Every structure is written in C-alpha cells, then in structure tokens.
Amino acid sequence: MANNRNRVLVPEAKEGLSKFKFETARELGVDLKQGYNGDLTSRENGSVGGYMVKKMIESYENGLK
C-alpha cells in the first residue's frame, strides 16, 4: 500500500500553499500553470519545491529572532 506523504495536514492552508508555490515558481522563472505540468523538467519542478522549503526555513528562523 502506497503512503502519500504529500498531503496537506491543515486543509485551510491548501490555498495558501498553492499561492506560495506559484509565487515561488514565478520568482525562479519557471512557467508553472494550473493542472498538468508534464512539460517541465524534474529539475524545474524540484527547484520550486526546494526553494519553497528554503524560504519556509528562513521565515521560521527569522521568527525565532
């Protein structure tokens, strides 16, 4: 049985995460669109996710100061 770890634990946050993803993609110059994005490379998709994590960690660390 597959274990899907890519689920939103707080349903109310789903829209915010989606908005954050598209803002991040725009900053990186990745042409992310609603729906199918199979024309993008793994590198492009991975850069969006990786940069999102980097920004979330920086935001958290700044909140600790």
C-alpha positions in Angstrom: 0.0 0.0 0.0 1.4 3.4 -1.0 2.0 6.0 1.6 1.3 9.5 0.3 3.3 12.0 2.3 2.3 14.9 0.1 -0.9 15.7 1.8 -1.9 19.0 3.4 -2.4 18.4 7.2 -4.3 21.6 7.6 -7.0 21.8 4.9 -7.4 25.5 5.4 -3.7 26.0 4.4 -4.1 24.3 0.9 -5.0 27.6 -0.9 -2.1 29.5 0.8 0.4 26.7 -0.1 -0.8 26.8 -3.7 -0.4 30.5 -3.9 3.1 30.3 -2.3 4.1 27.6 -4.9 3.1 29.8 -7.9 4.8 32.9 -6.4 8.0 30.9 -5.9 7.8 29.5 -9.4 7.4 33.0 -10.8 10.5 34.2 -8.8 12.5 31.4 -10.3 11.2 31.9 -13.8 9.5 28.5 -14.0 6.4 28.5 -16.1 4.1 26.6 -13.7 0.5 26.5 -14.6 -2.7 25.1 -13.0 -3.3 21.5 -13.9 -0.8 19.5 -16.0 2.8 20.5 -15.9 4.4 17.4 -17.5 6.2 19.7 -20.0 8.5 20.9 -17.2 11.7 19.1 -16.3 12.3 17.4 -13.0 15.0 20.0 -12.3 12.5 22.9 -12.8 9.8 21.2 -10.6 12.4 20.3 -7.9 13.8 23.8 -7.8 10.4 25.2 -7.0 9.9 22.7 -4.1 13.4 23.2 -2.8 13.2 26.9 -2.9 9.8 26.8 -1.1 11.4 24.8 1.7 14.4 27.2 1.9 12.0 30.2 2.2 9.9 28.4 4.9 13.0 27.6 6.9 14.3 31.2 6.6 10.9 32.6 7.6 10.8 30.3 10.7 14.4 31.2 11.7 13.6 34.9 11.4 10.6 34.4 13.6 12.8 33.0 16.3 14.9 36.1 16.5 
